[in-house]
Amino acid sequence: MDYGMIGKIEKAHKYAEDRSRFTFTSFNVNFHGDNNDHLVTFTDGKFNCDCEFFVMHDRCGHTMALEILLKDMISVKE
């Protein structure tokens, strides 16, 4: 491996440790729940999940888990 690539790998690890460098604006996640798989999306600060609980409450365990996982990396609009 060349020295240039080694430097880039080291820089990538440094970047990955600093969560404040990342802000997600949109994504899709296939979430493997205890009972079923669910599609969770995040667009323009809003989550959506295809589970029944989300339809009634605009939040669910799947979206809250992602909020915890991505803390400080997303901005959720209420």
C-alpha positions as CSV (number, residue, x, y, z in Angstrom):
1,M,0.0,0.0,0.0
2,D,1.4,3.4,-0.9
3,Y,2.0,6.2,1.7
4,G,-0.7,8.4,0.2
5,M,-3.4,5.7,0.9
6,I,-2.1,5.2,4.4
7,G,-2.5,8.9,5.1
8,K,-6.1,8.8,3.7
9,I,-7.0,5.8,5.8
10,E,-5.7,7.6,8.9
11,K,-7.6,10.8,8.0
12,A,-10.8,8.7,7.4
13,H,-10.5,7.3,11.0
14,K,-10.0,10.8,12.4
15,Y,-13.1,12.0,10.5
16,A,-15.2,9.1,11.6
17,E,-14.5,9.8,15.3
18,D,-15.8,13.4,14.9
19,R,-19.5,13.0,14.5
20,S,-20.0,16.7,14.2
21,R,-18.6,16.5,10.7
22,F,-21.6,14.6,9.4
23,T,-25.2,15.8,8.9
24,F,-27.6,13.4,7.2
25,T,-30.2,15.1,5.1
26,S,-32.0,12.1,3.7
27,F,-31.6,8.3,3.8
28,N,-33.5,5.0,3.6
29,V,-33.0,2.2,6.1
30,N,-34.2,-1.4,6.1
31,F,-34.8,-2.0,9.8
32,H,-34.9,-5.6,11.0
33,G,-37.4,-5.5,13.8
34,D,-38.3,-8.3,16.2
35,N,-41.4,-9.3,14.3
36,N,-41.0,-7.8,10.8
37,D,-38.7,-5.7,8.6
38,H,-39.6,-2.1,8.2
39,L,-38.6,0.7,5.8
40,V,-37.6,3.8,7.6
41,T,-36.9,7.0,5.6
42,F,-35.6,10.4,6.6
43,T,-36.2,13.4,4.4
44,D,-36.1,17.1,5.1
45,G,-35.9,16.5,8.9
46,K,-38.8,14.1,9.0
47,F,-38.9,10.4,9.7
48,N,-41.3,8.0,8.1
49,C,-41.8,4.3,9.0
50,D,-44.1,1.8,7.4
51,C,-45.0,0.2,10.7
52,E,-48.6,0.6,12.1
53,F,-47.5,2.3,15.3
54,F,-45.8,5.1,13.3
55,V,-49.0,5.8,11.4
56,M,-50.9,6.5,14.6
57,H,-48.1,8.4,16.5
58,D,-45.6,9.9,14.0
59,R,-42.9,8.1,16.0
60,C,-42.0,4.5,16.7
61,G,-39.3,2.4,18.2
62,H,-37.6,2.1,14.8
63,T,-37.3,5.9,14.3
64,M,-36.4,6.5,17.9
65,A,-33.6,3.9,17.7
66,L,-32.2,5.8,14.6
67,E,-32.5,9.1,16.5
68,I,-30.3,7.6,19.3
69,L,-27.9,6.1,16.8
70,L,-27.5,9.2,14.8
71,K,-27.5,11.7,17.7
72,D,-26.0,15.0,16.7
73,M,-25.9,13.8,13.1
74,I,-29.5,14.6,12.1
75,S,-31.8,17.5,12.9
76,V,-35.4,16.2,13.4
77,K,-38.3,18.6,12.7
78,E,-41.3,18.3,15.0
